[in-house]
Amino acid sequence: MTLLPAGLRKERERTARLTPLLRLLILTQLAFNVGFFAVLPFLSEHLGQGVGMAGWLVGFVLGLRTFSQQGLFVVGGALADRYGVRPVVLVGCALRIVGFGWLGYAEEAWAVIGAVLLIGFAAALFSPAVESEVARQAVELEKAGGGSRTRVLALFTVAGQAGAFVGPLLGALLLTVDFRAVCLTGAGIFVLVFAGHAWLLPQHIPGRARVEMRGGIRPLLANRRFLALCCAYGAYLLAYNQLYLGLPDEVERAAGSQAPLAWLFALSSVLVVTAQLPVTRWAGDRLSLRRSMVAGLLLIAAGFAVVALARPAGRTGVVGLLPAAGFVVLLTLGQMLVAPAARAWVPDLAEEGRLGLYTGALSSVSGLIVLAGSSTTGMLLDADLPGAVPWAVLALVPVAAAGLLSRGR
């Protein structure tokens, strides 16, 4: 123990303060993302090449997947407030198993859309239940002197990104068989998640009161500070969604295939796993939650600008992939600032007993933004425009969101 560096000893001591429930929920996020990211990074190519969808329809389906997930988080959050975390998580896992299995055998557009909707709605159930309880437990831990809530939520982000690192590598390996093997493996992972949570997740969590579903929407819609946060978070998610829509197109152009895509996903995940906690500590000492989000959004905008500025040169090969790598790095750094700060801010803006609803609404408004933005991005990528234009347009979105958040009170 005494041979550990001081920084590692302190981090180990802080982690030891986590309650057993927080540890379970953080590991839950890891498991969720291993199963999810084994499939999602390869969905765009499957829809275009395997199913034969046009670019605009691929963009619409990806946006529909995000909306059915993020857009319906408000439903899952409200259900968690009403019925508790455990039943909502278990039902969501069961639906995800069915959705991945269906996607593996879907060969027509209507079947793909049905499977994608089911996959998204499954996460709309289990994710807000888990995220809201992590946020509530983090606030309670902070009040008890167990550390900053932002640090706990950063650990949650690290666990998710560790899953996002393992998932694409597993998916790339399975893709040498076929896309169906990828989907069935993802379903199998969620079978294990379902079984583990049926055994370990408590029936009733102390301190989490159950409230009626009625009566929460009107005060939420009148909360301007919360709505500004939703718009800023939506701009971040639209940018993040380009890892699955804009980035594959850029990688294909530069490398002639999508083989480097898994490595770029791995780069993003490694950055978060290794740098998220130091970045969170640095931001916590220097920036408010609002300023952390603004800084993150501007970094994301810079990532899009790097590709927009490089596209006119038309470089290919390793040199041609450098702007894409720069985009991934800047997007990931921005994510490190935006995601924990947004989640840590929600408990301060939510009504008593409705943290699930507000956590869900944060993602629901974001889902609407991503649905509209992804379809528009798909059309821009398909249109006969200079290659820099879609990336330049996308750079303006987080800039506008940062301006909106800066003006909020």
C-alpha positions in Angstrom: 0.0 0.0 0.0 2.7 2.4 1.0 4.5 1.8 -2.4 1.6 3.3 -4.4 2.1 6.9 -5.7 0.4 9.5 -3.6 -2.1 10.3 -6.3 -3.1 6.7 -6.8 -3.5 6.2 -3.0 -5.8 9.2 -2.8 -7.9 8.0 -5.7 -8.1 4.5 -4.2 -9.2 6.0 -0.9 -11.9 8.1 -2.6 -13.2 5.1 -4.5 -13.3 3.1 -1.3 -15.9 5.5 0.0 -18.5 4.6 -2.6 -21.5 2.7 -1.3 -22.1 -0.9 -2.6 -25.1 0.4 -4.5 -23.0 3.1 -6.3 -20.4 0.5 -7.2 -23.1 -1.8 -8.6 -24.6 1.0 -10.7 -21.2 2.2 -12.0 -20.4 -1.4 -13.1 -23.9 -1.5 -14.6 -22.9 1.3 -16.9 -19.7 -0.6 -17.9 -21.8 -3.7 -18.8 -24.4 -1.7 -20.7 -21.8 -0.1 -22.9 -19.9 -3.3 -23.7 -23.1 -4.8 -25.1 -24.2 -1.6 -26.8 -21.0 -0.5 -28.4 -20.2 -4.0 -29.7 -23.1 -3.3 -32.2 -23.7 0.4 -32.7 -20.4 1.5 -34.4 -21.0 -0.9 -37.3 -24.7 -0.2 -37.7 -24.2 2.6 -40.2 -22.2 0.5 -42.7 -24.6 -2.5 -42.2 -27.6 -0.3 -43.1 -25.9 1.2 -46.1 -24.1 -1.8 -47.5 -25.9 -4.8 -46.1 -29.5 -3.5 -46.2 -29.0 -1.0 -49.1 -30.4 2.1 -47.5 -29.8 5.5 -48.9 -27.6 7.9 -46.9 -30.5 10.1 -45.8 -32.4 7.1 -44.6 -29.4 5.8 -42.7 -29.1 9.2 -41.0 -32.8 9.1 -40.2 -32.7 5.6 -38.8 -29.7 6.5 -36.6 -31.5 9.6 -35.4 -34.6 7.5 -34.8 -32.6 5.1 -32.7 -31.3 8.0 -30.7 -34.7 9.6 -30.3 -36.4 6.3 -29.3 -33.6 6.1 -26.6 -32.8 9.7 -25.6 -36.2 11.1 -26.7 -38.1 8.6 -24.5 -35.9 8.9 -21.5 -38.5 11.1 -19.9 -40.9 8.1 -19.9 -38.3 5.8 -18.3 -37.3 8.5 -15.7 -41.0 9.0 -14.7 -41.5 5.3 -14.4 -38.5 5.0 -12.2 -39.8 7.8 -10.0 -43.1 5.9 -9.8 -42.2 2.2 -9.5 -38.6 2.2 -8.5 -35.3 1.4 -10.2 -35.3 -2.4 -10.2 -38.4 -3.3 -12.3 -37.6 -0.6 -14.9 -34.0 -1.8 -15.3 -35.1 -5.4 -15.7 -37.8 -4.7 -18.3 -35.4 -2.5 -20.2 -32.7 -5.3 -20.3 -35.3 -7.8 -21.5 -36.4 -5.5 -24.4 -32.7 -4.9 -25.4 -32.2 -8.7 -25.6 -35.2 -9.0 -28.0 -34.1 -5.9 -30.0 -30.6 -7.1 -30.7 -31.8 -10.5 -31.6 -34.4 -9.0 -34.0 -31.8 -6.7 -35.6 -29.5 -9.7 -36.3 -32.1 -11.3 -38.5 -33.7 -8.1 -40.0 -33.2 -7.8 -43.7 -35.8 -5.3 -44.8 -36.1 -1.6 -43.8 -39.3 -1.9 -41.8 -37.8 -4.8 -39.7 -34.6 -2.8 -39.1 -36.6 0.2 -38.0 -38.7 -1.9 -35.6 -35.6 -3.5 -34.1 -33.8 -0.2 -33.8 -36.8 1.4 -32.1 -37.0 -1.5 -29.6 -33.2 -1.2 -28.9 -33.6 2.5 -28.2 -36.7 2.2 -26.1 -35.0 -0.5 -23.9 -32.3 2.1 -23.0 -35.0 4.7 -22.4 -36.1 2.5 -19.6 -32.9 1.3 -17.9 -30.6 4.2 -18.5 -32.5 7.1 -16.8 -33.3 4.8 -13.9 -29.6 4.0 -13.3 -28.4 7.6 -14.1 -30.9 9.3 -11.8 -30.1 6.9 -8.9 -26.3 7.5 -9.4 -26.9 11.2 -9.3 -29.1 10.9 -6.2 -26.6 8.7 -4.4 -23.7 11.1 -5.5 -25.5 14.0 -3.9 -26.1 12.0 -0.7 -22.4 11.0 -0.6 -21.4 14.6 -1.1 -23.6 15.8 1.8 -22.1 13.1 4.0 -18.5 14.3 3.2 -17.7 11.4 0.9 -16.4 13.6 -2.0 -17.7 15.7 -4.9 -20.8 14.5 -6.8 -19.0 15.5 -10.0 -16.2 13.0 -9.2 -18.7 10.2 -8.7 -20.4 11.1 -12.0 -17.0 11.2 -13.7 -16.4 7.7 -12.4 -19.7 6.8 -14.0 -18.5 8.3 -17.3 -15.2 6.4 -17.1 -17.0 3.1 -16.6 -19.2 3.8 -19.6 -16.2 4.7 -21.7 -14.3 1.6 -20.6 -17.3 -0.3 -22.0 -17.2 1.8 -25.1 -13.6 0.8 -25.5 -14.1 -2.9 -25.1 -17.4 -3.0 -27.1 -16.1 -1.9 -30.6 -13.1 -4.1 -30.3 -15.3 -7.1 -29.6 -17.7 -6.0 -32.4 -14.8 -5.7 -34.9 -13.6 -9.2 -34.0 -17.1 -10.6 -34.4 -17.7 -8.8 -37.6 -15.2 -11.1 -39.3 -18.0 -13.7 -38.9 -20.9 -11.4 -39.8 -23.2 -8.7 -38.4 -25.6 -11.2 -37.1 -22.9 -12.7 -34.8 -22.3 -9.1 -33.5 -26.0 -8.6 -32.7 -26.4 -12.0 -31.0 -23.3 -11.4 -28.8 -24.7 -8.1 -27.8 -28.0 -9.8 -26.8 -26.0 -12.4 -24.9 -24.2 -9.7 -22.9 -27.6 -8.3 -21.9 -28.8 -11.7 -20.8 -25.9 -11.7 -18.3 -26.7 -8.2 -17.2 -30.4 -9.1 -16.7 -29.5 -12.1 -14.6 -27.0 -10.2 -12.5 -29.4 -7.4 -11.7 -32.2 -9.7 -10.9 -30.0 -11.1 -8.2 -28.1 -8.0 -6.9 -30.3 -4.9 -7.4 -32.3 -4.1 -4.3 -36.1 -4.3 -4.4 -36.4 -1.0 -2.5 -33.7 1.7 -2.2 -33.8 3.6 1.0 -34.4 7.3 0.6 -36.0 7.1 -2.9 -39.6 8.1 -2.4 -42.1 7.1 -5.1 -44.3 9.8 -6.6 -47.2 9.9 -8.9 -46.4 10.4 -12.6 -48.9 13.3 -13.0 -48.1 16.9 -12.2 -44.4 17.0 -13.0 -44.3 18.2 -16.7 -45.7 21.7 -16.3 -43.1 23.0 -13.8 -40.3 21.3 -15.8 -41.4 23.2 -19.0 -41.4 26.4 -17.1 -37.8 25.9 -15.8 -35.8 28.0 -18.2 -32.4 27.1 -16.7 -33.1 23.5 -17.1 -34.3 23.9 -20.7 -31.1 25.8 -21.5 -29.1 22.9 -20.1 -31.2 20.5 -22.2 -30.4 22.4 -25.4 -26.7 22.6 -24.6 -26.6 18.8 -23.8 -28.5 18.1 -27.0 -25.9 20.0 -29.1 -23.2 17.8 -27.4 -25.1 14.6 -28.2 -25.6 15.7 -31.8 -21.9 16.2 -32.1 -21.2 12.8 -30.4 -23.6 11.1 -32.8 -21.3 12.1 -35.7 -19.0 9.3 -34.4 -21.5 7.0 -36.1 -22.6 9.1 -39.1 -20.0 11.7 -40.1 -16.8 10.0 -38.9 -17.4 6.7 -40.8 -17.8 8.7 -44.0 -14.6 10.7 -43.4 -12.7 7.5 -42.5 -14.0 5.7 -45.6 -12.8 8.7 -47.7 -9.4 8.9 -46.2 -8.6 5.2 -45.8 -10.7 3.5 -48.4 -12.4 1.3 -45.8 -13.8 1.6 -42.3 -11.1 -0.6 -40.7 -9.5 2.4 -38.7 -12.9 3.2 -37.2 -12.6 0.8 -34.3 -9.2 2.2 -33.4 -10.6 5.8 -33.4 -13.3 4.6 -31.0 -10.6 2.9 -28.9 -8.7 6.2 -28.9 -11.7 8.1 -27.5 -12.3 5.5 -24.9 -8.7 5.3 -23.7 -8.6 9.1 -23.4 -11.7 9.1 -21.2 -10.6 6.1 -19.1 -7.1 7.7 -18.5 -7.9 11.4 -18.4 -11.5 11.8 -17.2 -10.8 11.9 -13.5 -7.8 14.3 -13.7 -9.8 16.6 -16.1 -12.7 16.5 -13.6 -10.5 17.4 -10.7 -8.9 20.2 -12.7 -12.3 21.6 -13.8 -13.7 21.3 -10.3 -11.0 23.5 -8.9 -11.3 26.2 -11.6 -14.7 26.1 -13.3 -18.3 26.2 -12.3 -20.6 23.6 -13.8 -21.8 26.2 -16.4 -18.3 27.2 -17.4 -17.2 23.6 -17.7 -20.0 22.9 -20.1 -19.2 26.1 -22.2 -15.6 25.2 -22.4 -16.4 21.6 -23.5 -18.8 22.8 -26.2 -16.1 25.1 -27.6 -13.6 22.2 -27.7 -16.2 20.1 -29.6 -16.7 22.9 -32.1 -12.9 23.1 -32.6 -12.9 19.3 -33.5 -15.4 19.9 -36.3 -13.4 22.9 -37.5 -10.2 20.8 -37.8 -11.9 18.4 -40.3 -13.6 21.3 -42.1 -10.2 23.1 -42.6 -8.4 19.9 -43.7 -11.0 18.6 -46.2 -10.1 20.9 -49.1 -6.6 19.4 -49.3 -8.2 16.0 -49.9 -5.4 14.0 -48.2 -5.7 10.2 -47.9 -3.8 7.5 -46.1 -2.4 8.0 -42.6 -2.0 11.7 -43.2 -5.6 11.9 -44.3 -6.8 10.2 -41.1 -5.0 12.8 -38.8 -7.9 15.3 -39.0 -10.4 12.6 -38.0 -8.1 11.7 -35.1 -8.0 15.3 -34.1 -11.8 15.5 -34.2 -12.0 12.4 -32.0 -9.5 13.9 -29.5 -11.2 17.3 -29.2 -14.7 15.8 -29.1 -13.6 13.5 -26.3 -12.0 16.3 -24.3 -15.2 18.3 -24.7 -17.2 15.3 -23.6 -15.1 15.0 -20.4 -16.1 18.6 -19.5 -19.7 18.5 -20.6 -21.1 15.1 -19.5 -20.3 15.0 -15.8 -21.1 18.7 -15.3 -24.5 18.3 -17.0 -25.4 15.3 -14.8 -24.2 17.0 -11.7 -26.3 20.1 -12.4 -29.6 18.3 -12.8 -30.2 17.5 -9.1 -29.9 21.3 -8.4 -32.7 22.1 -10.9 -35.0 19.1 -10.4 -38.2 19.1 -8.2 -38.1 17.0 -5.0 -38.8 13.4 -5.8 -38.7 13.9 -9.6 -35.0 13.4 -10.3 -35.8 10.5 -12.7 -38.2 12.7 -14.7 -35.6 15.5 -15.0 -32.8 13.1 -15.8 -35.0 11.6 -18.5 -36.2 15.0 -19.8 -32.5 16.1 -20.2 -32.1 13.2 -22.7 -35.5 13.5 -24.3 -35.0 17.1 -25.4 -31.6 16.1 -26.6 -33.1 13.2 -28.5 -35.3 15.6 -30.4 -32.3 17.7 -31.4 -30.4 14.7 -32.5 -33.3 13.3 -34.6 -33.6 16.6 -36.5 -29.9 17.1 -36.7 -28.9 13.6 -37.8 -31.4 13.6 -40.7 -30.0 17.0 -41.8 -26.5 15.8 -41.5 -27.3 12.7 -43.6 -28.7 15.0 -46.3 -25.6 17.2 -46.1 -23.3 14.2 -46.5 -25.3 12.9 -49.5 -25.5 16.3 -51.2 -23.1 17.4 -53.9 -21.4 19.9 -51.6 -17.7 20.7 -50.8 -16.5 18.2 -48.2 -15.8 20.9 -45.7 -19.4 22.3 -45.6 -21.1 19.6 -43.4 -18.3 19.8 -40.9 -18.3 23.6 -40.8 -22.1 23.6 -40.3 -21.8 21.1 -37.5 -19.1 23.3 -35.8 -21.6 26.1 -35.5 -24.0 24.0 -33.4 -22.0 23.7 -30.2 -20.9 27.3 -30.6 -24.5 28.4 -30.6 -25.3 26.1 -27.6 -22.3 27.6 -25.7 -23.7 31.1 -26.3 -27.2 30.0 -25.1 -25.8 28.5 -22.0 -23.6 31.6 -21.3 -26.6 33.9 -21.4 -28.7 31.7 -19.0 -29.2 32.8 -15.5 
